[in-house]
Amino acid sequence: MSSKIDLYTSAHKGQRYQLSQINTQAGALDVYNLRALERLISGFEELRKEFFLHAALEEKYIHPLLSERKPEGAIDLEDDHRKQRKQLDDLRDHLNTLQEKPKNFEKRGELALEFYRGLNRFTADYLVHVDKEEESIQPLLWNLCTDEELAEAYGTLISSMEIEELMMFLKIMLPAMNIYERSMMLENSKQIGPEAYNKISKLAEQVLETDDWLELESRLKNK
């Protein structure tokens, strides 16, 4: 594995995982099951909150470094973010409209299908965006910045988050990571402090499949 500081891949793995989960949930929705609709709304709002924070952190800690090294280097990325925020707000409003309709409203199914299609359009656009960041922006940063500069930017980004915000990200990242990434993530969390390490370890046990957790636990004990 590369020893270069990768600012994007692990977070994007989590987002791809989250998108796959919510798309599946939306496609399988029973529109007459109000509790199922509430679960979809709750899950979508978690996604929306995570995506907004993800974009804000990139804009505050990564984009200034990019703009400093390449004129107008972050303009396209921030245009993408504005479009994505609008898409997510529109999807939230659509779900709220569906929830407000009476249970016997004859077009419930059609409204739910339009949400599903809109969510998939967002997903298609977003996957192009994160691919651009990983395949074009990250190599550009490696070329234009020193390792120390990237390490400082990443460290400042991580330290800026409250532990609850970090846990929100890790909840979707850990299931999407491979065993080597998970091990490194847990080892690095020790630098934050024992309380954070214990919280993240418990979260990993909760969100991972049993076999995956046992393998991770074994690796951590043998470090």
mmCIF file of the C-alpha atoms, coordinates in Angstrom:
data_MODEL
# 
_entry.id   MODEL 
# 
loop_
_atom_site.group_PDB 
_atom_site.id 
_atom_site.type_symbol 
_atom_site.label_atom_id 
_atom_site.label_alt_id 
_atom_site.label_comp_id 
_atom_site.label_asym_id 
_atom_site.label_entity_id 
_atom_site.label_seq_id 
_atom_site.pdbx_PDB_ins_code 
_atom_site.Cartn_x 
_atom_site.Cartn_y 
_atom_site.Cartn_z 
_atom_site.occupancy 
_atom_site.B_iso_or_equiv 
_atom_site.pdbx_formal_charge 
_atom_site.auth_seq_id 
_atom_site.auth_comp_id 
_atom_site.auth_asym_id 
_atom_site.auth_atom_id 
_atom_site.pdbx_PDB_model_num 
ATOM 1   C CA . MET A 1 1   ? 0.000   0.000   0.000   1.00 0.00 ? 1   MET A CA 1 
ATOM 2   C CA . SER A 1 2   ? 1.116   3.577   -0.707  1.00 0.00 ? 2   SER A CA 1 
ATOM 3   C CA . SER A 1 3   ? 2.664   5.491   2.189   1.00 0.00 ? 3   SER A CA 1 
ATOM 4   C CA . LYS A 1 4   ? 1.504   8.806   0.721   1.00 0.00 ? 4   LYS A CA 1 
ATOM 5   C CA . ILE A 1 5   ? -1.172  10.684  2.626   1.00 0.00 ? 5   ILE A CA 1 
ATOM 6   C CA . ASP A 1 6   ? -4.473  10.003  0.893   1.00 0.00 ? 6   ASP A CA 1 
ATOM 7   C CA . LEU A 1 7   ? -6.968  12.717  1.777   1.00 0.00 ? 7   LEU A CA 1 
ATOM 8   C CA . TYR A 1 8   ? -9.944  11.158  0.068   1.00 0.00 ? 8   TYR A CA 1 
ATOM 9   C CA . THR A 1 9   ? -10.205 7.397   -0.370  1.00 0.00 ? 9   THR A CA 1 
ATOM 10  C CA . SER A 1 10  ? -11.209 6.189   3.094   1.00 0.00 ? 10  SER A CA 1 
ATOM 11  C CA . ALA A 1 11  ? -13.899 8.855   3.522   1.00 0.00 ? 11  ALA A CA 1 
ATOM 12  C CA . HIS A 1 12  ? -15.221 8.208   0.018   1.00 0.00 ? 12  HIS A CA 1 
ATOM 13  C CA . LYS A 1 13  ? -15.400 4.469   0.661   1.00 0.00 ? 13  LYS A CA 1 
ATOM 14  C CA . GLY A 1 14  ? -17.739 5.266   3.540   1.00 0.00 ? 14  GLY A CA 1 
ATOM 15  C CA . GLN A 1 15  ? -19.873 7.534   1.391   1.00 0.00 ? 15  GLN A CA 1 
ATOM 16  C CA . ARG A 1 16  ? -20.159 4.941   -1.371  1.00 0.00 ? 16  ARG A CA 1 
ATOM 17  C CA . TYR A 1 17  ? -21.224 2.389   1.235   1.00 0.00 ? 17  TYR A CA 1 
ATOM 18  C CA . GLN A 1 18  ? -23.786 4.792   2.693   1.00 0.00 ? 18  GLN A CA 1 
ATOM 19  C CA . LEU A 1 19  ? -25.191 5.605   -0.737  1.00 0.00 ? 19  LEU A CA 1 
ATOM 20  C CA . SER A 1 20  ? -25.556 1.926   -1.605  1.00 0.00 ? 20  SER A CA 1 
ATOM 21  C CA . GLN A 1 21  ? -27.420 1.326   1.660   1.00 0.00 ? 21  GLN A CA 1 
ATOM 22  C CA . ILE A 1 22  ? -29.858 4.233   1.280   1.00 0.00 ? 22  ILE A CA 1 
ATOM 23  C CA . ASN A 1 23  ? -30.495 3.498   -2.407  1.00 0.00 ? 23  ASN A CA 1 
ATOM 24  C CA . THR A 1 24  ? -31.374 -0.094  -1.564  1.00 0.00 ? 24  THR A CA 1 
ATOM 25  C CA . GLN A 1 25  ? -33.616 1.056   1.293   1.00 0.00 ? 25  GLN A CA 1 
ATOM 26  C CA . ALA A 1 26  ? -35.403 3.558   -0.962  1.00 0.00 ? 26  ALA A CA 1 
ATOM 27  C CA . GLY A 1 27  ? -35.915 0.990   -3.726  1.00 0.00 ? 27  GLY A CA 1 
ATOM 28  C CA . ALA A 1 28  ? -37.397 -1.557  -1.320  1.00 0.00 ? 28  ALA A CA 1 
ATOM 29  C CA . LEU A 1 29  ? -39.659 0.927   0.510   1.00 0.00 ? 29  LEU A CA 1 
ATOM 30  C CA . ASP A 1 30  ? -43.240 -0.084  1.288   1.00 0.00 ? 30  ASP A CA 1 
ATOM 31  C CA . VAL A 1 31  ? -44.851 3.336   0.920   1.00 0.00 ? 31  VAL A CA 1 
ATOM 32  C CA . TYR A 1 32  ? -47.836 2.338   3.076   1.00 0.00 ? 32  TYR A CA 1 
ATOM 33  C CA . ASN A 1 33  ? -45.601 1.333   5.989   1.00 0.00 ? 33  ASN A CA 1 
ATOM 34  C CA . LEU A 1 34  ? -45.210 4.613   7.856   1.00 0.00 ? 34  LEU A CA 1 
ATOM 35  C CA . ARG A 1 35  ? -42.479 3.288   10.157  1.00 0.00 ? 35  ARG A CA 1 
ATOM 36  C CA . ALA A 1 36  ? -40.453 2.177   7.128   1.00 0.00 ? 36  ALA A CA 1 
ATOM 37  C CA . LEU A 1 37  ? -40.853 5.655   5.649   1.00 0.00 ? 37  LEU A CA 1 
ATOM 38  C CA . GLU A 1 38  ? -39.695 7.220   8.927   1.00 0.00 ? 38  GLU A CA 1 
ATOM 39  C CA . ARG A 1 39  ? -36.608 4.977   8.910   1.00 0.00 ? 39  ARG A CA 1 
ATOM 40  C CA . LEU A 1 40  ? -35.834 6.063   5.345   1.00 0.00 ? 40  LEU A CA 1 
ATOM 41  C CA . ILE A 1 41  ? -36.228 9.731   6.281   1.00 0.00 ? 41  ILE A CA 1 
ATOM 42  C CA . SER A 1 42  ? -33.977 9.266   9.313   1.00 0.00 ? 42  SER A CA 1 
ATOM 43  C CA . GLY A 1 43  ? -31.326 7.429   7.291   1.00 0.00 ? 43  GLY A CA 1 
ATOM 44  C CA . PHE A 1 44  ? -31.433 10.012  4.527   1.00 0.00 ? 44  PHE A CA 1 
ATOM 45  C CA . GLU A 1 45  ? -31.081 12.863  7.013   1.00 0.00 ? 45  GLU A CA 1 
ATOM 46  C CA . GLU A 1 46  ? -27.984 11.154  8.463   1.00 0.00 ? 46  GLU A CA 1 
ATOM 47  C CA . LEU A 1 47  ? -26.573 10.940  4.935   1.00 0.00 ? 47  LEU A CA 1 
ATOM 48  C CA . ARG A 1 48  ? -27.394 14.581  4.228   1.00 0.00 ? 48  ARG A CA 1 
ATOM 49  C CA . LYS A 1 49  ? -25.748 15.724  7.479   1.00 0.00 ? 49  LYS A CA 1 
ATOM 50  C CA . GLU A 1 50  ? -22.631 13.674  6.776   1.00 0.00 ? 50  GLU A CA 1 
ATOM 51  C CA . PHE A 1 51  ? -22.315 14.875  3.188   1.00 0.00 ? 51  PHE A CA 1 
ATOM 52  C CA . PHE A 1 52  ? -22.719 18.545  4.208   1.00 0.00 ? 52  PHE A CA 1 
ATOM 53  C CA . LEU A 1 53  ? -20.011 18.240  6.873   1.00 0.00 ? 53  LEU A CA 1 
ATOM 54  C CA . HIS A 1 54  ? -17.726 16.312  4.503   1.00 0.00 ? 54  HIS A CA 1 
ATOM 55  C CA . ALA A 1 55  ? -17.951 19.104  1.911   1.00 0.00 ? 55  ALA A CA 1 
ATOM 56  C CA . ALA A 1 56  ? -17.440 21.831  4.528   1.00 0.00 ? 56  ALA A CA 1 
ATOM 57  C CA . LEU A 1 57  ? -14.278 20.167  5.835   1.00 0.00 ? 57  LEU A CA 1 
ATOM 58  C CA . GLU A 1 58  ? -12.858 19.803  2.338   1.00 0.00 ? 58  GLU A CA 1 
ATOM 59  C CA . GLU A 1 59  ? -13.589 23.455  1.599   1.00 0.00 ? 59  GLU A CA 1 
ATOM 60  C CA . LYS A 1 60  ? -11.982 24.657  4.828   1.00 0.00 ? 60  LYS A CA 1 
ATOM 61  C CA . TYR A 1 61  ? -8.883  22.464  5.021   1.00 0.00 ? 61  TYR A CA 1 
ATOM 62  C CA . ILE A 1 62  ? -8.123  21.021  1.567   1.00 0.00 ? 62  ILE A CA 1 
ATOM 63  C CA . HIS A 1 63  ? -9.361  23.525  -1.003  1.00 0.00 ? 63  HIS A CA 1 
ATOM 64  C CA . PRO A 1 64  ? -7.251  26.468  0.268   1.00 0.00 ? 64  PRO A CA 1 
ATOM 65  C CA . LEU A 1 65  ? -4.123  24.372  -0.198  1.00 0.00 ? 65  LEU A CA 1 
ATOM 66  C CA . LEU A 1 66  ? -5.258  23.433  -3.689  1.00 0.00 ? 66  LEU A CA 1 
ATOM 67  C CA . SER A 1 67  ? -6.152  27.019  -4.638  1.00 0.00 ? 67  SER A CA 1 
ATOM 68  C CA . GLU A 1 68  ? -2.781  28.260  -3.383  1.00 0.00 ? 68  GLU A CA 1 
ATOM 69  C CA . ARG A 1 69  ? -0.942  25.849  -5.681  1.00 0.00 ? 69  ARG A CA 1 
ATOM 70  C CA . LYS A 1 70  ? -3.154  26.006  -8.793  1.00 0.00 ? 70  LYS A CA 1 
ATOM 71  C CA . PRO A 1 71  ? -5.054  29.119  -9.876  1.00 0.00 ? 71  PRO A CA 1 
ATOM 72  C CA . GLU A 1 72  ? -8.808  28.459  -9.660  1.00 0.00 ? 72  GLU A CA 1 
ATOM 73  C CA . GLY A 1 73  ? -7.904  24.927  -8.577  1.00 0.00 ? 73  GLY A CA 1 
ATOM 74  C CA . ALA A 1 74  ? -10.940 24.426  -6.325  1.00 0.00 ? 74  ALA A CA 1 
ATOM 75  C CA . ILE A 1 75  ? -13.616 26.301  -8.290  1.00 0.00 ? 75  ILE A CA 1 
ATOM 76  C CA . ASP A 1 76  ? -15.068 23.254  -10.047 1.00 0.00 ? 76  ASP A CA 1 
ATOM 77  C CA . LEU A 1 77  ? -15.104 21.257  -6.813  1.00 0.00 ? 77  LEU A CA 1 
ATOM 78  C CA . GLU A 1 78  ? -16.984 23.961  -4.939  1.00 0.00 ? 78  GLU A CA 1 
ATOM 79  C CA . ASP A 1 79  ? -19.446 24.349  -7.815  1.00 0.00 ? 79  ASP A CA 1 
ATOM 80  C CA . ASP A 1 80  ? -20.072 20.609  -7.457  1.00 0.00 ? 80  ASP A CA 1 
ATOM 81  C CA . HIS A 1 81  ? -20.632 21.033  -3.721  1.00 0.00 ? 81  HIS A CA 1 
ATOM 82  C CA . ARG A 1 82  ? -23.206 23.788  -4.246  1.00 0.00 ? 82  ARG A CA 1 
ATOM 83  C CA . LYS A 1 83  ? -25.093 21.610  -6.711  1.00 0.00 ? 83  LYS A CA 1 
ATOM 84  C CA . GLN A 1 84  ? -24.930 18.631  -4.342  1.00 0.00 ? 84  GLN A CA 1 
ATOM 85  C CA . ARG A 1 85  ? -26.303 20.631  -1.410  1.00 0.00 ? 85  ARG A CA 1 
ATOM 86  C CA . LYS A 1 86  ? -29.220 21.770  -3.575  1.00 0.00 ? 86  LYS A CA 1 
ATOM 87  C CA . GLN A 1 87  ? -29.892 18.202  -4.714  1.00 0.00 ? 87  GLN A CA 1 
ATOM 88  C CA . LEU A 1 88  ? -29.894 16.896  -1.152  1.00 0.00 ? 88  LEU A CA 1 
ATOM 89  C CA . ASP A 1 89  ? -32.170 19.694  0.054   1.00 0.00 ? 89  ASP A CA 1 
ATOM 90  C CA . ASP A 1 90  ? -34.610 19.012  -2.786  1.00 0.00 ? 90  ASP A CA 1 
ATOM 91  C CA . LEU A 1 91  ? -34.622 15.289  -1.993  1.00 0.00 ? 91  LEU A CA 1 
ATOM 92  C CA . ARG A 1 92  ? -35.267 16.026  1.690   1.00 0.00 ? 92  ARG A CA 1 
ATOM 93  C CA . ASP A 1 93  ? -38.187 18.292  0.783   1.00 0.00 ? 93  ASP A CA 1 
ATOM 94  C CA . HIS A 1 94  ? -39.606 15.611  -1.517  1.00 0.00 ? 94  HIS A CA 1 
ATOM 95  C CA . LEU A 1 95  ? -39.498 13.015  1.270   1.00 0.00 ? 95  LEU A CA 1 
ATOM 96  C CA . ASN A 1 96  ? -41.186 15.440  3.650   1.00 0.00 ? 96  ASN A CA 1 
ATOM 97  C CA . THR A 1 97  ? -43.949 16.002  1.088   1.00 0.00 ? 97  THR A CA 1 
ATOM 98  C CA . LEU A 1 98  ? -44.473 12.256  0.811   1.00 0.00 ? 98  LEU A CA 1 
ATOM 99  C CA . GLN A 1 99  ? -44.643 11.912  4.589   1.00 0.00 ? 99  GLN A CA 1 
ATOM 100 C CA . GLU A 1 100 ? -47.261 14.655  4.825   1.00 0.00 ? 100 GLU A CA 1 
ATOM 101 C CA . LYS A 1 101 ? -49.622 12.992  2.355   1.00 0.00 ? 101 LYS A CA 1 
ATOM 102 C CA . PRO A 1 102 ? -52.453 10.912  3.856   1.00 0.00 ? 102 PRO A CA 1 
ATOM 103 C CA . LYS A 1 103 ? -51.831 7.185   3.914   1.00 0.00 ? 103 LYS A CA 1 
ATOM 104 C CA . ASN A 1 104 ? -54.589 6.594   1.329   1.00 0.00 ? 104 ASN A CA 1 
ATOM 105 C CA . PHE A 1 105 ? -53.164 9.141   -1.134  1.00 0.00 ? 105 PHE A CA 1 
ATOM 106 C CA . GLU A 1 106 ? -53.325 7.317   -4.465  1.00 0.00 ? 106 GLU A CA 1 
ATOM 107 C CA . LYS A 1 107 ? -50.004 8.660   -5.783  1.00 0.00 ? 107 LYS A CA 1 
ATOM 108 C CA . ARG A 1 108 ? -47.836 7.606   -2.835  1.00 0.00 ? 108 ARG A CA 1 
ATOM 109 C CA . GLY A 1 109 ? -46.087 4.985   -4.943  1.00 0.00 ? 109 GLY A CA 1 
ATOM 110 C CA . GLU A 1 110 ? -45.330 7.435   -7.739  1.00 0.00 ? 110 GLU A CA 1 
ATOM 111 C CA . LEU A 1 111 ? -43.892 9.990   -5.305  1.00 0.00 ? 111 LEU A CA 1 
ATOM 112 C CA . ALA A 1 112 ? -41.690 7.352   -3.678  1.00 0.00 ? 112 ALA A CA 1 
ATOM 113 C CA . LEU A 1 113 ? -40.435 6.202   -7.071  1.00 0.00 ? 113 LEU A CA 1 
ATOM 114 C CA . GLU A 1 114 ? -39.511 9.775   -8.012  1.00 0.00 ? 114 GLU A CA 1 
ATOM 115 C CA . PHE A 1 115 ? -37.490 10.071  -4.793  1.00 0.00 ? 115 PHE A CA 1 
ATOM 116 C CA . TYR A 1 116 ? -35.715 6.825   -5.637  1.00 0.00 ? 116 TYR A CA 1 
ATOM 117 C CA . ARG A 1 117 ? -34.895 8.047   -9.140  1.00 0.00 ? 117 ARG A CA 1 
ATOM 118 C CA . GLY A 1 118 ? -33.746 11.447  -7.863  1.00 0.00 ? 118 GLY A CA 1 
ATOM 119 C CA . LEU A 1 119 ? -31.556 9.793   -5.259  1.00 0.00 ? 119 LEU A CA 1 
ATOM 120 C CA . ASN A 1 120 ? -29.962 7.648   -7.951  1.00 0.00 ? 120 ASN A CA 1 
ATOM 121 C CA . ARG A 1 121 ? -29.336 10.714  -10.122 1.00 0.00 ? 121 ARG A CA 1 
ATOM 122 C CA . PHE A 1 122 ? -27.596 12.334  -7.164  1.00 0.00 ? 122 PHE A CA 1 
ATOM 123 C CA . THR A 1 123 ? -25.593 9.154   -6.613  1.00 0.00 ? 123 THR A CA 1 
ATOM 124 C CA . ALA A 1 124 ? -24.490 9.029   -10.258 1.00 0.00 ? 124 ALA A CA 1 
ATOM 125 C CA . ASP A 1 125 ? -23.346 12.665  -10.138 1.00 0.00 ? 125 ASP A CA 1 
ATOM 126 C CA . TYR A 1 126 ? -21.628 12.219  -6.796  1.00 0.00 ? 126 TYR A CA 1 
ATOM 127 C CA . LEU A 1 127 ? -19.674 9.147   -7.862  1.00 0.00 ? 127 LEU A CA 1 
ATOM 128 C CA . VAL A 1 128 ? -18.237 11.152  -10.774 1.00 0.00 ? 128 VAL A CA 1 
ATOM 129 C CA . HIS A 1 129 ? -17.271 13.907  -8.318  1.00 0.00 ? 129 HIS A CA 1 
ATOM 130 C CA . VAL A 1 130 ? -15.409 11.643  -5.883  1.00 0.00 ? 130 VAL A CA 1 
ATOM 131 C CA . ASP A 1 131 ? -13.688 9.855   -8.759  1.00 0.00 ? 131 ASP A CA 1 
ATOM 132 C CA . LYS A 1 132 ? -12.392 13.246  -9.933  1.00 0.00 ? 132 LYS A CA 1 
ATOM 133 C CA . GLU A 1 133 ? -11.059 13.976  -6.451  1.00 0.00 ? 133 GLU A CA 1 
ATOM 134 C CA . GLU A 1 134 ? -9.312  10.610  -6.186  1.00 0.00 ? 134 GLU A CA 1 
ATOM 135 C CA . GLU A 1 135 ? -7.989  10.297  -9.748  1.00 0.00 ? 135 GLU A CA 1 
ATOM 136 C CA . SER A 1 136 ? -7.139  13.939  -10.523 1.00 0.00 ? 136 SER A CA 1 
ATOM 137 C CA . ILE A 1 137 ? -7.094  16.154  -7.431  1.00 0.00 ? 137 ILE A CA 1 
ATOM 138 C CA . GLN A 1 138 ? -5.205  13.835  -5.083  1.00 0.00 ? 138 GLN A CA 1 
ATOM 139 C CA . PRO A 1 139 ? -2.307  13.220  -7.547  1.00 0.00 ? 139 PRO A CA 1 
ATOM 140 C CA . LEU A 1 140 ? -2.190  16.973  -8.196  1.00 0.00 ? 140 LEU A CA 1 
ATOM 141 C CA . LEU A 1 141 ? -1.825  17.623  -4.466  1.00 0.00 ? 141 LEU A CA 1 
ATOM 142 C CA . TRP A 1 142 ? 0.898   14.984  -4.222  1.00 0.00 ? 142 TRP A CA 1 
ATOM 143 C CA . ASN A 1 143 ? 2.731   16.747  -7.035  1.00 0.00 ? 143 ASN A CA 1 
ATOM 144 C CA . LEU A 1 144 ? 2.310   20.308  -5.753  1.00 0.00 ? 144 LEU A CA 1 
ATOM 145 C CA . CYS A 1 145 ? 2.552   19.847  -1.967  1.00 0.00 ? 145 CYS A CA 1 
ATOM 146 C CA . THR A 1 146 ? 5.103   18.343  0.364   1.00 0.00 ? 146 THR A CA 1 
ATOM 147 C CA . ASP A 1 147 ? 4.266   15.341  2.522   1.00 0.00 ? 147 ASP A CA 1 
ATOM 148 C CA . GLU A 1 148 ? 4.543   17.582  5.567   1.00 0.00 ? 148 GLU A CA 1 
ATOM 149 C CA . GLU A 1 149 ? 1.989   20.034  4.190   1.00 0.00 ? 149 GLU A CA 1 
ATOM 150 C CA . LEU A 1 150 ? -0.510  17.296  3.428   1.00 0.00 ? 150 LEU A CA 1 
ATOM 151 C CA . ALA A 1 151 ? 0.044   15.715  6.833   1.00 0.00 ? 151 ALA A CA 1 
ATOM 152 C CA . GLU A 1 152 ? -0.585  19.057  8.522   1.00 0.00 ? 152 GLU A CA 1 
ATOM 153 C CA . ALA A 1 153 ? -3.767  19.682  6.511   1.00 0.00 ? 153 ALA A CA 1 
ATOM 154 C CA . TYR A 1 154 ? -5.109  16.210  7.276   1.00 0.00 ? 154 TYR A CA 1 
ATOM 155 C CA . GLY A 1 155 ? -4.175  16.411  10.942  1.00 0.00 ? 155 GLY A CA 1 
ATOM 156 C CA . THR A 1 156 ? -5.823  19.816  11.319  1.00 0.00 ? 156 THR A CA 1 
ATOM 157 C CA . LEU A 1 157 ? -8.969  18.551  9.599   1.00 0.00 ? 157 LEU A CA 1 
ATOM 158 C CA . ILE A 1 158 ? -9.250  15.549  11.926  1.00 0.00 ? 158 ILE A CA 1 
ATOM 159 C CA . SER A 1 159 ? -8.514  17.536  15.076  1.00 0.00 ? 159 SER A CA 1 
ATOM 160 C CA . SER A 1 160 ? -11.161 20.129  14.140  1.00 0.00 ? 160 SER A CA 1 
ATOM 161 C CA . MET A 1 161 ? -13.961 17.580  14.538  1.00 0.00 ? 161 MET A CA 1 
ATOM 162 C CA . GLU A 1 162 ? -15.870 16.809  17.692  1.00 0.00 ? 162 GLU A CA 1 
ATOM 163 C CA . ILE A 1 163 ? -15.720 13.133  18.699  1.00 0.00 ? 163 ILE A CA 1 
ATOM 164 C CA . GLU A 1 164 ? -19.414 12.748  17.747  1.00 0.00 ? 164 GLU A CA 1 
ATOM 165 C CA . GLU A 1 165 ? -18.668 14.033  14.241  1.00 0.00 ? 165 GLU A CA 1 
ATOM 166 C CA . LEU A 1 166 ? -15.726 11.658  13.895  1.00 0.00 ? 166 LEU A CA 1 
ATOM 167 C CA . MET A 1 167 ? -17.905 8.761   15.028  1.00 0.00 ? 167 MET A CA 1 
ATOM 168 C CA . MET A 1 168 ? -20.524 9.712   12.431  1.00 0.00 ? 168 MET A CA 1 
ATOM 169 C CA . PHE A 1 169 ? -17.902 9.348   9.702   1.00 0.00 ? 169 PHE A CA 1 
ATOM 170 C CA . LEU A 1 170 ? -16.425 6.139   11.113  1.00 0.00 ? 170 LEU A CA 1 
ATOM 171 C CA . LYS A 1 171 ? -19.867 4.520   11.355  1.00 0.00 ? 171 LYS A CA 1 
ATOM 172 C CA . ILE A 1 172 ? -19.967 4.377   7.543   1.00 0.00 ? 172 ILE A CA 1 
ATOM 173 C CA . MET A 1 173 ? -16.239 4.148   6.878   1.00 0.00 ? 173 MET A CA 1 
ATOM 174 C CA . LEU A 1 174 ? -15.368 1.096   8.975   1.00 0.00 ? 174 LEU A CA 1 
ATOM 175 C CA . PRO A 1 175 ? -17.682 -1.372  7.175   1.00 0.00 ? 175 PRO A CA 1 
ATOM 176 C CA . ALA A 1 176 ? -16.344 -0.127  3.827   1.00 0.00 ? 176 ALA A CA 1 
ATOM 177 C CA . MET A 1 177 ? -12.641 -0.418  4.685   1.00 0.00 ? 177 MET A CA 1 
ATOM 178 C CA . ASN A 1 178 ? -10.381 -3.399  4.233   1.00 0.00 ? 178 ASN A CA 1 
ATOM 179 C CA . ILE A 1 179 ? -8.656  -4.975  7.226   1.00 0.00 ? 179 ILE A CA 1 
ATOM 180 C CA . TYR A 1 180 ? -5.404  -3.042  6.728   1.00 0.00 ? 180 TYR A CA 1 
ATOM 181 C CA . GLU A 1 181 ? -7.214  0.308   6.637   1.00 0.00 ? 181 GLU A CA 1 
ATOM 182 C CA . ARG A 1 182 ? -9.259  -0.597  9.715   1.00 0.00 ? 182 ARG A CA 1 
ATOM 183 C CA . SER A 1 183 ? -6.160  -1.608  11.650  1.00 0.00 ? 183 SER A CA 1 
ATOM 184 C CA . MET A 1 184 ? -4.380  1.614   10.751  1.00 0.00 ? 184 MET A CA 1 
ATOM 185 C CA . MET A 1 185 ? -7.452  3.668   11.645  1.00 0.00 ? 185 MET A CA 1 
ATOM 186 C CA . LEU A 1 186 ? -7.694  2.107   15.094  1.00 0.00 ? 186 LEU A CA 1 
ATOM 187 C CA . GLU A 1 187 ? -3.962  2.400   15.723  1.00 0.00 ? 187 GLU A CA 1 
ATOM 188 C CA . ASN A 1 188 ? -3.966  6.056   14.708  1.00 0.00 ? 188 ASN A CA 1 
ATOM 189 C CA . SER A 1 189 ? -6.948  6.750   16.972  1.00 0.00 ? 189 SER A CA 1 
ATOM 190 C CA . LYS A 1 190 ? -4.723  5.991   19.975  1.00 0.00 ? 190 LYS A CA 1 
ATOM 191 C CA . GLN A 1 191 ? -3.021  9.323   19.304  1.00 0.00 ? 191 GLN A CA 1 
ATOM 192 C CA . ILE A 1 192 ? -6.306  11.114  20.072  1.00 0.00 ? 192 ILE A CA 1 
ATOM 193 C CA . GLY A 1 193 ? -6.445  9.503   23.498  1.00 0.00 ? 193 GLY A CA 1 
ATOM 194 C CA . PRO A 1 194 ? -7.621  6.329   25.283  1.00 0.00 ? 194 PRO A CA 1 
ATOM 195 C CA . GLU A 1 195 ? -11.235 7.506   25.550  1.00 0.00 ? 195 GLU A CA 1 
ATOM 196 C CA . ALA A 1 196 ? -11.489 8.067   21.801  1.00 0.00 ? 196 ALA A CA 1 
ATOM 197 C CA . TYR A 1 197 ? -9.763  4.754   21.092  1.00 0.00 ? 197 TYR A CA 1 
ATOM 198 C CA . ASN A 1 198 ? -12.217 2.877   23.323  1.00 0.00 ? 198 ASN A CA 1 
ATOM 199 C CA . LYS A 1 199 ? -15.228 4.588   21.720  1.00 0.00 ? 199 LYS A CA 1 
ATOM 200 C CA . ILE A 1 200 ? -14.001 3.824   18.208  1.00 0.00 ? 200 ILE A CA 1 
ATOM 201 C CA . SER A 1 201 ? -13.241 0.206   19.135  1.00 0.00 ? 201 SER A CA 1 
ATOM 202 C CA . LYS A 1 202 ? -16.780 -0.225  20.488  1.00 0.00 ? 202 LYS A CA 1 
ATOM 203 C CA . LEU A 1 203 ? -18.193 1.360   17.354  1.00 0.00 ? 203 LEU A CA 1 
ATOM 204 C CA . ALA A 1 204 ? -16.165 -1.024  15.190  1.00 0.00 ? 204 ALA A CA 1 
ATOM 205 C CA . GLU A 1 205 ? -17.553 -3.987  17.122  1.00 0.00 ? 205 GLU A CA 1 
ATOM 206 C CA . GLN A 1 206 ? -21.088 -2.676  16.573  1.00 0.00 ? 206 GLN A CA 1 
ATOM 207 C CA . VAL A 1 207 ? -20.912 -1.936  12.841  1.00 0.00 ? 207 VAL A CA 1 
ATOM 208 C CA . LEU A 1 208 ? -18.697 -4.780  11.600  1.00 0.00 ? 208 LEU A CA 1 
ATOM 209 C CA . GLU A 1 209 ? -19.716 -8.341  10.843  1.00 0.00 ? 209 GLU A CA 1 
ATOM 210 C CA . THR A 1 210 ? -18.650 -10.697 13.638  1.00 0.00 ? 210 THR A CA 1 
ATOM 211 C CA . ASP A 1 211 ? -15.836 -12.332 11.663  1.00 0.00 ? 211 ASP A CA 1 
ATOM 212 C CA . ASP A 1 212 ? -14.514 -8.937  10.525  1.00 0.00 ? 212 ASP A CA 1 
ATOM 213 C CA . TRP A 1 213 ? -14.503 -7.611  14.076  1.00 0.00 ? 213 TRP A CA 1 
ATOM 214 C CA . LEU A 1 214 ? -12.742 -10.694 15.446  1.00 0.00 ? 214 LEU A CA 1 
ATOM 215 C CA . GLU A 1 215 ? -10.040 -10.396 12.799  1.00 0.00 ? 215 GLU A CA 1 
ATOM 216 C CA . LEU A 1 216 ? -9.565  -6.712  13.595  1.00 0.00 ? 216 LEU A CA 1 
ATOM 217 C CA . GLU A 1 217 ? -9.507  -7.373  17.338  1.00 0.00 ? 217 GLU A CA 1 
ATOM 218 C CA . SER A 1 218 ? -6.878  -10.079 16.852  1.00 0.00 ? 218 SER A CA 1 
ATOM 219 C CA . ARG A 1 219 ? -4.652  -7.774  14.818  1.00 0.00 ? 219 ARG A CA 1 
ATOM 220 C CA . LEU A 1 220 ? -4.913  -5.005  17.393  1.00 0.00 ? 220 LEU A CA 1 
ATOM 221 C CA . LYS A 1 221 ? -3.983  -7.366  20.239  1.00 0.00 ? 221 LYS A CA 1 
ATOM 222 C CA . ASN A 1 222 ? -0.921  -8.537  18.338  1.00 0.00 ? 222 ASN A CA 1 
ATOM 223 C CA . LYS A 1 223 ? 0.401   -5.016  17.648  1.00 0.00 ? 223 LYS A CA 1 
# 
